[in-house]
């Protein structure tokens, strides 16, 4: 459990300190507003986990060989782009974790986008996700998992990834998924 709690605490502390100038109450109010607007969105997405990578610099070879790096699963979410072209989402995903057990993650994600063309079709971005995850080794008790997030997109199709920090032989995993629109 220590492997998730310490990195989660560090990332939350970092995010918190960045917002300290604006005031905690103001940040919480702004975040609540972003979540509310995203919840009202009529744009839906499908998330398809495609790859996990265990950082070879932090794992023993025998651990790498026993871990799953094909996180088959699926997720769904609501998303929206704000007036600056930044992406916001409320999502839930379920997939096979490194030990081939079910893992879930759900939360809010934000990605600031930088557009690479005049039409605004191609973008790269970075942001964060404030999430809860559930894993078998923690008896599926929801644990906070704030993570850094990066992505590349063409129109509404995206490849995104989050990095789970950790210690020797735990954490230090890059989790990658595809995101595309779901139309009704």
VMD Tcl script that draws the C-alpha trace (Angstrom):
set ca {
  {0.00 0.00 0.00}
  {2.96 2.28 0.72}
  {3.87 2.13 -2.98}
  {0.65 3.96 -3.90}
  {0.17 6.25 -0.93}
  {3.55 8.00 -0.90}
  {3.60 8.89 -4.64}
  {-0.07 9.90 -4.45}
  {0.64 12.14 -1.48}
  {3.65 13.69 -3.25}
  {1.69 14.47 -6.43}
  {-1.27 15.87 -4.50}
  {1.10 18.02 -2.46}
  {2.71 19.33 -5.63}
  {-0.64 20.15 -7.24}
  {-1.79 21.72 -4.00}
  {1.32 23.92 -3.73}
  {0.88 25.19 -7.29}
  {-2.60 26.34 -6.37}
  {-1.65 27.81 -2.98}
  {-1.27 31.29 -4.49}
  {-4.84 31.25 -5.71}
  {-6.07 29.94 -2.37}
  {-7.27 26.46 -1.62}
  {-10.93 27.45 -1.54}
  {-10.70 29.19 -4.89}
  {-8.95 26.18 -6.46}
  {-11.50 23.73 -5.03}
  {-14.33 25.92 -6.28}
  {-12.80 26.17 -9.76}
  {-12.21 22.39 -9.86}
  {-15.79 21.73 -8.77}
  {-16.99 24.02 -11.58}
  {-14.86 22.19 -14.17}
  {-16.17 18.82 -12.97}
  {-19.76 20.08 -13.06}
  {-19.40 21.45 -16.60}
  {-17.83 18.19 -17.73}
  {-20.64 16.17 -16.16}
  {-23.17 18.20 -18.20}
  {-21.32 17.51 -21.46}
  {-23.06 15.43 -24.10}
  {-19.75 14.21 -25.56}
  {-18.89 10.61 -24.70}
  {-15.64 8.71 -25.16}
  {-14.42 5.14 -25.21}
  {-11.05 4.43 -23.58}
  {-9.11 1.34 -24.68}
  {-6.06 0.42 -22.56}
  {-3.34 -0.77 -24.94}
  {0.00 -0.98 -23.14}
  {1.72 -0.79 -19.80}
  {5.48 -0.45 -19.54}
  {7.37 -1.29 -16.37}
  {10.39 1.00 -16.19}
  {13.35 -1.31 -16.86}
  {15.63 0.93 -14.76}
  {13.60 0.23 -11.61}
  {12.66 -3.46 -11.95}
  {14.63 -6.67 -11.62}
  {14.58 -8.80 -14.77}
  {12.64 -11.65 -13.12}
  {9.86 -9.20 -12.11}
  {9.63 -7.80 -15.65}
  {9.22 -11.31 -17.04}
  {6.31 -12.13 -14.73}
  {4.37 -8.88 -15.19}
  {1.59 -8.33 -17.71}
  {2.11 -5.41 -20.10}
  {-1.07 -5.93 -22.12}
  {-3.83 -4.33 -20.02}
  {-6.85 -5.54 -21.97}
  {-9.94 -3.69 -20.87}
  {-12.29 -0.82 -21.66}
  {-13.45 2.46 -20.27}
  {-16.07 5.10 -20.84}
  {-16.27 8.76 -20.05}
  {-17.71 12.17 -20.69}
  {-15.46 14.90 -21.97}
  {-15.40 18.43 -23.20}
  {-13.01 21.02 -24.58}
  {-12.98 24.40 -22.90}
  {-12.69 27.79 -24.63}
  {-8.87 27.39 -24.78}
  {-9.04 23.95 -26.40}
  {-8.04 22.13 -23.21}
  {-9.56 18.71 -22.56}
  {-11.57 17.75 -19.44}
  {-13.01 14.31 -18.70}
  {-14.86 12.22 -16.15}
  {-14.04 8.59 -16.80}
  {-14.00 5.01 -15.55}
  {-11.81 2.16 -16.84}
  {-11.38 -1.49 -16.01}
  {-8.42 -3.55 -17.24}
  {-5.98 -6.37 -16.45}
  {-3.27 -5.07 -14.14}
  {0.38 -6.11 -14.01}
  {-0.58 -9.26 -12.09}
  {-3.40 -10.12 -14.53}
  {-6.13 -9.18 -12.04}
  {-8.94 -6.70 -12.58}
  {-8.01 -3.10 -11.78}
  {-10.39 -0.17 -11.99}
  {-9.67 3.52 -12.13}
  {-12.12 6.40 -12.22}
  {-11.85 10.12 -11.82}
  {-11.40 13.53 -13.40}
  {-8.72 14.32 -15.98}
  {-7.43 17.60 -17.35}
  {-5.06 18.06 -20.29}
  {-3.73 21.43 -21.46}
  {-3.34 21.27 -25.23}
  {-0.89 22.94 -27.58}
  {-2.01 22.89 -31.20}
  {0.50 22.02 -33.91}
  {-1.48 23.24 -36.93}
  {-3.62 26.23 -37.86}
  {-6.84 24.20 -38.06}
  {-6.47 22.87 -34.52}
  {-6.59 19.24 -35.62}
  {-3.23 18.11 -34.21}
  {-2.41 18.68 -30.54}
  {-0.04 17.56 -27.82}
  {-0.84 18.07 -24.19}
  {0.05 17.53 -20.57}
  {-2.01 17.58 -17.43}
  {-3.16 15.36 -14.60}
  {-5.79 12.96 -13.44}
  {-7.29 12.97 -9.96}
  {-8.52 9.43 -9.59}
  {-9.31 6.49 -7.39}
  {-8.09 3.01 -8.23}
  {-8.93 -0.45 -6.93}
  {-6.55 -3.43 -7.05}
  {-6.76 -7.02 -5.83}
  {-3.73 -6.80 -3.54}
  {-5.44 -3.96 -1.64}
  {-8.74 -5.88 -1.38}
  {-10.31 -3.53 -3.95}
  {-10.42 -0.70 -1.42}
  {-10.47 2.56 -3.43}
  {-7.12 4.36 -3.15}
  {-6.31 7.87 -4.36}
  {-4.12 7.91 -7.44}
  {-3.37 11.40 -8.75}
  {-1.11 11.04 -11.79}
  {0.60 13.14 -14.44}
  {-0.97 12.78 -17.88}
  {0.29 13.36 -21.45}
  {-1.36 12.91 -24.80}
  {-1.32 13.43 -28.54}
  {-4.46 13.85 -30.58}
  {-5.82 14.23 -34.06}
  {-9.27 15.79 -33.86}
  {-11.14 13.64 -31.30}
  {-8.87 10.57 -31.52}
  {-6.08 10.50 -28.90}
  {-3.27 8.44 -27.49}
  {-2.83 9.25 -23.81}
  {-0.61 7.99 -21.01}
  {-0.17 8.37 -17.28}
  {2.92 7.52 -15.27}
  {2.57 5.75 -11.92}
  {5.62 6.69 -9.82}
  {7.06 4.18 -7.40}
  {10.06 2.48 -5.88}
  {12.28 -0.51 -6.68}
  {10.11 -3.31 -8.21}
  {6.83 -1.45 -7.60}
  {5.06 1.40 -9.38}
  {7.14 3.10 -12.09}
  {4.64 2.07 -14.76}
  {3.63 3.95 -17.90}
  {-0.04 3.21 -18.64}
  {-1.19 3.98 -22.20}
  {-4.66 4.00 -23.76}
  {-6.52 5.13 -26.87}
  {-9.43 7.52 -26.64}
  {-12.06 8.06 -29.31}
  {-15.55 9.55 -29.47}
  {-18.64 7.47 -28.87}
  {-21.64 8.69 -30.86}
  {-25.25 7.92 -30.10}
}
mol new
graphics top color blue
foreach p $ca { graphics top sphere $p radius 0.5 }
foreach p [lrange $ca 0 end-1] q [lrange $ca 1 end] { graphics top cylinder $p $q radius 0.2 }
display resetview
